[in-house]
Amino acid sequence: MQKSTNSDTSVETLNSTRQGTGAVQMRIKNANSHHDRLSQSKSMILTDVGKVIEPIPRHRRNHSQHVLKDVIPPLEQLMVEKEGYLQKAKIADGGKKLRKNWSTSWIVLSSQKLEFYKESKQQALSNMKTGHKPESVDLCGAHIEWAKEKSSRKNVFQITTVSGNEFLLQSDIDFIILDWFHAIKNAIDRLPKDPSGSSRNLELFKIQRSSSTELLSHYDNDIKEQKPEHRKSLMFRLHHSASDTSDKNRVKSRLKKFITRRPSLKTLQEKGLIKDQIFGSHLHTVCERENSTVPRFVKQCIEAVEKRGLDVDGIYRVSGNLATIQKLRFIVNQEEKLNLDDSQWEDIHVVTGALKMFFRELPEPLFPYSFFERFVEAIKKQDYNTRIETIKSLVQKLPPPNRDTMKILFGHLTKIVAKASKNLMSTQSLGIVFGPTLLRAEDEMGNMAIHMVYQNQIAELMLSEYNKIFGSEED
């Protein structure tokens, strides 16, 4: 009986062992058809060395991203071409004009964009972790140009994007702003000229802003708002009509008739249909038309400033409202009766802004191009008295409209300097404002930084030595 019992126990143990082994085998077999179970069951199997195999991570992609993030720095850090502090003002958003507010920004230039931070990038990156993103400018299809007329500050250039955003960047240090200008321009030039219609969009945006008719933009919006099937049928009709030979010939013949029959510019001016402009015309043309050697508008502005602006803080340095200045310009160009004592011109900075705009928009500056290098050579002379005599001699050789307008303008500016204790405008301050406005080389891009220094110095000398250069009498 005892042997039988032991035998039964052995059989039960063997069966139990076989059942256990069969269970393990069954689990492995079932796991082969289900990857998730395999990953779980393998974690329970010991290897030859007695170590447990770690489960395979389910999200390998996330795992690799964390690894790469720790090893490789972000891509934008690798693409940074230039960074530093500049003065920035955003003057348009999507084509809508904004009030110009200057602020100091930490600017980062990469291969395709500019980023504006309120502080250095190291500090800004910590803020970005909270979800705050810097203002960014896509340079693809953007346009960059110097913009002296947009601000009374010196060294200002403008960036216009295809989406209609406009930014002004400025620095008082010449070589810094030149370096930034060329760096951004090179970045723009390296980008594709017409990526998905960017250049075309920029041109359309300029057309919409420069034209008084909004038909082009309305037509484009109408097409976008059409349903797909309607849009296809409309575009088919447009292409079909444009490709019609008879229509083309008819349009060409009408254009030829119009061109051959249209009156000349002189005829339109004689009939009074087209009026000569004050802004943008040559100085001698304006003076001949008015039978004077000093434009009437210049005299009116100077009289208004001397009447109510000599004591105003920052006169000629502070910018007036650009929209109001443009309104004043329009009235002057239309030869409407101008009364600067009217309440709409109450802000004297609007008057000074319009006067500076008049001189900036002269096709040839108040100091003619042919005299620019001679004035620069004069200011370089070591002996101070020789410098004054040389400049006086050059002024006497100027055409009468240039000489007389210059005399009245600088005589007016000496009155501004005399009130410097109240208006805080010194000779140096006015030289900085009027130097680049009145003097410029015909080729502005050559030695621009050097020219700026001489422009300011010439204007300062003519202010400080006004009596010796122009004589003591005043108009």
C-alpha positions in Angstrom: 0.0 0.0 0.0 2.9 2.3 0.8 4.5 1.7 -2.6 1.2 2.3 -4.3 0.9 5.6 -2.5 4.4 6.7 -3.5 3.8 5.7 -7.0 0.6 7.6 -7.2 2.3 10.7 -5.8 5.1 10.4 -8.4 2.5 10.1 -11.2 0.7 13.2 -9.9 3.9 15.1 -9.6 4.9 14.2 -13.2 1.5 15.1 -14.5 1.6 18.3 -12.6 5.0 19.0 -14.1 3.9 18.2 -17.6 0.8 20.3 -17.1 2.9 23.2 -15.9 5.3 22.8 -18.9 2.4 22.6 -21.2 0.9 25.7 -19.7 4.2 27.6 -20.3 4.4 26.3 -23.8 0.8 27.3 -24.4 1.4 30.8 -23.1 4.4 31.2 -25.4 2.4 29.8 -28.4 -0.4 32.2 -27.8 1.9 35.1 -27.3 3.5 34.4 -30.7 0.2 35.5 -32.3 -0.1 38.6 -30.1 2.9 40.9 -29.8 1.7 42.6 -26.7 1.5 39.3 -24.8 4.9 38.3 -26.0 6.4 41.5 -24.6 4.8 40.7 -21.2 5.5 36.9 -21.1 9.2 37.4 -22.1 9.7 39.5 -19.1 8.9 36.4 -17.0 11.5 34.2 -18.7 15.0 34.0 -17.3 18.0 34.0 -19.6 21.0 31.8 -19.3 22.8 34.3 -17.1 19.8 34.8 -14.9 18.9 38.3 -15.9 15.4 39.5 -16.9 15.0 40.9 -20.4 13.5 44.3 -20.2 10.2 44.9 -22.1 10.5 46.4 -25.5 9.3 50.1 -25.3 6.0 50.5 -27.2 6.8 54.1 -28.3 10.1 53.9 -30.0 9.6 57.2 -31.8 9.1 59.1 -28.6 12.1 57.4 -27.1 14.3 58.4 -30.0 13.1 62.0 -29.9 14.1 62.3 -26.3 17.5 60.9 -27.0 18.0 63.2 -30.0 16.8 66.2 -28.0 19.5 65.6 -25.4 22.3 65.0 -27.9 21.5 67.4 -30.9 20.7 71.0 -30.2 17.6 72.5 -31.8 17.8 73.2 -35.5 17.3 76.9 -35.2 20.4 77.2 -33.1 22.4 75.7 -35.8 21.0 78.1 -38.4 21.5 81.4 -36.6 23.4 83.8 -38.8 23.3 87.0 -36.7 21.8 88.3 -33.5 22.0 91.5 -31.4 20.1 94.5 -30.2 18.3 97.0 -32.6 15.5 99.5 -32.4 12.3 98.0 -34.0 9.0 99.5 -34.9 6.1 97.6 -36.6 4.3 100.1 -38.9 1.9 97.7 -40.7 0.2 94.4 -40.0 -1.3 92.7 -43.0 -1.4 96.0 -44.9 -3.1 97.8 -42.1 -1.1 100.8 -40.9 -0.1 100.8 -37.2 1.1 103.6 -35.0 4.9 103.7 -35.0 6.2 102.8 -31.5 10.0 102.2 -31.2 11.3 99.6 -28.8 14.6 97.8 -28.2 14.5 94.2 -29.4 17.0 91.3 -29.4 16.9 90.3 -33.0 17.9 86.8 -34.3 18.5 86.3 -38.0 18.4 82.7 -39.4 18.4 81.5 -42.9 14.7 82.1 -43.5 13.4 84.3 -40.8 13.9 87.1 -38.3 12.8 86.7 -34.7 12.2 89.6 -32.3 12.7 89.1 -28.5 12.2 91.6 -25.7 15.5 90.5 -24.2 18.5 88.4 -25.1 17.8 85.1 -26.7 19.1 83.1 -23.7 16.5 84.8 -21.4 13.8 84.5 -24.1 14.3 80.8 -24.6 13.4 80.2 -20.9 10.1 82.2 -21.5 9.4 80.1 -24.6 9.2 77.0 -22.5 6.0 78.4 -21.0 4.5 78.6 -24.5 5.4 82.2 -25.3 6.6 82.5 -28.9 8.6 85.5 -30.3 7.3 87.6 -33.1 8.7 86.2 -36.4 9.2 87.5 -39.9 9.3 85.2 -42.9 12.0 86.5 -45.2 10.8 84.4 -48.2 9.7 86.9 -50.8 10.4 89.8 -48.5 11.6 93.2 -49.6 14.3 95.4 -47.8 15.1 99.0 -48.5 16.4 102.1 -46.8 13.6 104.3 -45.4 14.8 107.8 -44.6 11.3 109.2 -45.1 9.6 106.9 -42.6 11.4 108.3 -39.5 13.4 111.3 -38.4 15.9 108.9 -36.9 19.0 108.2 -38.9 20.0 104.7 -40.2 16.5 103.3 -40.7 15.6 100.5 -43.1 12.3 98.8 -43.8 11.4 95.1 -44.3 8.1 94.4 -46.1 6.8 90.8 -46.1 4.5 89.2 -48.7 1.7 89.1 -46.1 1.8 93.0 -45.9 3.7 93.3 -42.6 6.2 96.2 -42.4 9.0 96.6 -39.9 11.5 99.5 -39.3 14.9 98.6 -37.9 17.4 101.3 -36.7 20.6 101.8 -34.9 22.6 105.0 -34.2 25.9 103.2 -34.9 26.5 103.3 -38.7 28.6 100.1 -39.2 26.2 98.0 -37.1 23.1 99.0 -39.1 25.0 98.5 -42.4 26.1 95.1 -41.3 22.5 94.1 -40.4 21.2 95.5 -43.7 23.6 93.5 -45.8 23.1 90.3 -43.7 19.3 90.4 -44.1 19.5 91.3 -47.7 21.9 88.4 -48.4 19.5 86.1 -46.5 16.6 87.3 -48.7 18.6 87.0 -51.9 19.5 83.3 -51.1 15.8 82.3 -50.7 13.7 81.3 -53.8 12.4 84.4 -55.6 8.9 82.9 -56.3 8.1 80.2 -53.7 4.5 79.2 -54.2 3.7 82.7 -55.6 5.3 84.8 -52.9 6.7 87.3 -55.3 3.4 87.5 -57.1 1.6 88.0 -53.8 4.0 90.9 -52.9 3.4 92.6 -56.2 -0.4 92.2 -55.8 -0.1 93.7 -52.3 1.8 96.7 -53.6 -0.8 97.2 -56.4 -3.7 97.1 -53.9 -2.0 99.7 -51.7 -0.8 102.0 -54.4 -4.1 102.0 -56.4 -7.2 103.8 -55.4 -9.3 101.0 -56.9 -9.8 97.8 -55.0 -11.1 95.9 -57.9 -8.2 93.5 -58.1 -8.4 92.5 -54.5 -12.2 92.2 -54.6 -12.0 90.1 -57.7 -9.5 87.8 -56.1 -11.5 87.4 -53.0 -14.6 86.6 -55.0 -12.9 83.8 -56.8 -11.6 82.4 -53.4 -15.1 82.5 -51.9 -16.7 80.6 -54.8 -17.5 76.9 -54.5 -14.9 74.6 -56.2 -17.2 73.8 -59.1 -18.1 77.4 -59.6 -14.5 78.5 -59.4 -13.5 75.9 -62.0 -16.2 77.1 -64.4 -15.3 80.7 -63.9 -11.6 80.1 -64.5 -12.5 78.1 -67.6 -14.4 81.0 -69.0 -11.6 83.4 -68.2 -9.0 81.3 -69.9 -11.3 80.6 -72.8 -12.0 84.3 -73.5 -8.3 85.2 -73.0 -7.2 82.7 -75.5 -9.7 83.9 -78.1 -7.8 85.3 -81.0 -10.4 87.7 -82.1 -10.7 89.2 -78.6 -7.0 89.7 -78.5 -6.9 91.5 -81.8 -9.8 93.7 -80.8 -8.1 94.8 -77.6 -4.8 95.5 -79.4 -6.5 97.6 -82.0 -8.3 99.7 -79.4 -5.1 100.2 -77.4 -3.3 101.4 -80.6 -6.0 103.9 -81.3 -6.0 105.1 -77.7 -2.2 105.6 -77.7 -2.1 107.4 -81.0 -5.0 109.7 -80.1 -4.1 110.5 -76.5 -3.1 114.1 -75.8 0.5 114.9 -74.8 1.4 115.7 -71.2 2.0 119.3 -72.2 -1.5 119.7 -73.6 -3.0 118.2 -70.5 -1.0 120.6 -68.3 -2.1 123.6 -70.5 -5.7 122.6 -70.1 -5.3 122.3 -66.4 -6.2 118.6 -66.3 -2.8 117.7 -64.9 -1.2 120.0 -62.4 2.5 120.1 -61.6 3.3 118.7 -58.2 5.2 120.6 -55.5 6.4 117.4 -53.7 8.7 115.4 -55.9 9.5 118.2 -58.5 12.9 119.7 -59.0 13.6 122.7 -56.9 14.3 125.0 -59.9 11.0 123.8 -61.6 9.0 124.8 -58.5 10.7 128.2 -58.2 10.3 128.9 -61.9 6.6 128.1 -61.7 6.2 130.5 -58.7 8.6 133.1 -60.1 10.7 133.0 -57.0 14.0 131.5 -55.8 12.5 130.0 -52.6 9.4 127.7 -52.8 6.3 129.3 -51.2 5.6 126.1 -49.2 9.1 126.3 -47.6 8.5 129.9 -46.5 5.0 129.0 -45.1 6.4 126.1 -43.0 9.3 128.2 -41.6 6.9 131.1 -40.7 4.6 128.6 -38.9 7.4 127.0 -36.9 8.9 130.4 -35.9 5.5 131.5 -34.9 4.6 128.6 -32.6 7.3 126.0 -32.5 10.6 127.5 -31.4 10.0 126.4 -27.8 8.6 123.0 -28.6 10.7 120.1 -27.1 12.3 118.1 -29.9 11.2 120.3 -32.8 12.3 118.7 -36.1 13.4 115.6 -34.2 10.0 114.3 -33.1 7.9 112.8 -35.9 4.3 114.0 -36.6 1.4 111.9 -37.6 2.2 110.4 -41.0 -1.4 110.3 -42.2 -1.9 114.0 -41.4 1.4 114.8 -43.1 0.3 113.0 -46.2 -3.0 114.9 -46.1 -1.1 118.2 -46.0 1.1 117.0 -48.9 -2.0 116.3 -51.0 -3.4 119.7 -50.4 -0.2 121.4 -51.4 0.1 119.2 -54.5 -3.4 120.1 -55.6 -2.5 123.8 -55.2 -5.4 124.3 -52.8 -5.2 127.3 -50.5 -3.1 126.4 -47.5 -3.5 127.9 -44.1 -1.1 126.4 -41.6 -2.9 128.2 -38.8 -5.9 126.0 -39.3 -6.8 123.7 -36.4 -6.1 120.5 -38.4 -2.4 121.5 -38.6 -2.3 122.3 -34.9 0.4 119.8 -34.2 3.6 121.7 -35.2 5.4 118.3 -35.7 3.1 117.8 -38.7 4.4 121.0 -40.3 8.0 120.1 -39.6 7.5 116.6 -40.9 6.0 117.9 -44.2 8.9 120.3 -44.6 11.5 117.5 -44.1 9.5 115.3 -46.5 9.6 118.1 -49.2 13.4 118.2 -49.0 13.7 114.4 -48.9 11.5 113.9 -52.1 13.5 116.4 -54.2 14.7 114.4 -57.2 18.1 116.2 -56.6 18.8 117.3 -53.1 19.2 120.9 -51.9 23.0 120.3 -52.1 23.2 119.2 -55.8 24.9 115.9 -56.7 27.6 117.7 -58.6 28.6 119.6 -55.5 28.5 116.7 -53.0 32.1 115.5 -53.3 33.3 119.1 -53.2 31.6 119.8 -49.9 33.0 116.6 -48.5 36.5 117.6 -49.5 35.9 121.0 -47.9 34.9 119.6 -44.6 38.0 117.3 -44.5 40.4 120.3 -44.5 42.5 120.5 -41.4 42.5 124.3 -41.0 39.2 125.5 -39.6 39.2 128.9 -41.3 40.1 127.3 -44.6 37.2 124.9 -44.2 34.8 127.8 -43.7 36.1 129.8 -46.6 35.9 126.8 -49.0 32.3 126.0 -48.0 31.4 129.7 -48.4 32.9 129.7 -51.9 30.9 126.6 -52.8 27.7 128.1 -51.5 28.2 131.2 -53.7 28.6 128.9 -56.8 25.2 127.1 -56.2 22.2 127.9 -58.5 20.1 130.7 -57.1 17.2 128.5 -56.0 19.5 126.2 -54.1 21.6 129.0 -52.5 18.6 131.2 -51.5 16.5 128.3 -50.1 19.6 127.1 -48.2 20.1 130.5 -46.8 16.6 130.8 -45.5 16.5 127.3 -44.1 19.8 127.5 -42.2 18.9 131.0 -41.0 15.7 129.5 -39.6 17.6 126.6 -37.9 19.9 129.1 -36.2 16.8 130.4 -34.4 16.0 126.9 -33.3 19.5 126.5 -31.9 19.1 129.9 -30.1 16.2 128.3 -28.1 18.1 125.1 -27.4 17.6 125.5 -23.6 13.8 125.0 -24.2 13.5 122.9 -27.3 16.6 120.7 -26.5 17.8 120.9 -30.1 21.5 121.6 -30.4 23.6 122.3 -33.5 24.6 118.6 -33.4 21.0 117.4 -33.1 19.9 119.5 -36.1 22.9 118.3 -38.1 21.9 114.7 -37.5 18.4 115.5 -38.7 19.1 117.6 -41.7 22.5 116.2 -42.8 21.2 113.1 -44.7 18.1 115.0 -45.8 19.9 117.9 -47.6 23.1 116.1 -48.7 23.4 112.7 -50.3 25.6 111.1 -52.9 24.1 110.1 -56.2 25.2 106.5 -55.5 24.0 106.2 -51.9 25.2 102.6 -51.4 28.9 103.4 -51.8 30.7 104.4 -48.5 27.3 105.2 -46.9 28.6 105.1 -43.4 31.4 107.5 -44.2 29.1 109.8 -46.0 26.8 110.0 -43.0 29.5 111.4 -40.9 30.4 114.1 -43.4 26.8 115.0 -44.0 26.2 115.7 -40.4 29.5 117.7 -40.1 28.7 119.9 -43.1 25.2 120.7 -41.7 26.7 121.5 -38.3 29.4 123.8 -39.6 26.9 125.7 -41.8 24.7 126.2 -38.7 27.5 127.2 -36.3 29.2 129.5 -38.8 26.0 130.8 -40.5 27.0 134.5 -40.5 30.4 133.9 -42.0 29.1 131.6 -44.7 25.9 133.4 -45.7 26.5 136.9 -44.3 24.9 138.6 -41.4 21.8 139.9 -43.2 18.7 137.8 -43.0 15.5 137.8 -45.2 
